[in-house]
C-alpha cells in the first residue's frame, strides 16, 4: 500500500483583519494576503486570535483558504 496523502504546506503571517465567522485576513512576509479560517481545535478550546497576532496556518493544496493552526 502506498500512502498518497501529502502534508499541507505551513506558512506564517500576521493577522491584519478579523472577519465574521472566525475568518481572518493574514498578510505574509512577502506582502501577499491570504483568507484564513480558525481550525476546529482552536474553536473548541476558545483560543482567541486578534489583529496583530502572528499565526501559523496550513494552505489548502488547491489555492483556497488557509486554516489557522497555531497562534504564536
C-alpha positions, 0 to 999 in steps of 0.5 A: 500500500502506498500512502498518497496523502501529502502534508499541507504546506505551513506558512506564517503571517500576521493577522491584519483583519478579523472577519465574521465567522472566525475568518481572518485576513493574514498578510505574509512576509512577502506582502501577499494576503491570504483568507484564513479560517480558525481550525476546529481545535482552536474553536473548541478550546476558545483560543482567541486570535486578534489583529496583530497576532502572528499565526501559523496556518496550513494552505489548502493544496488547491489555492483556497483558504488557509486554516489557522493552526497555531497562534504564536 
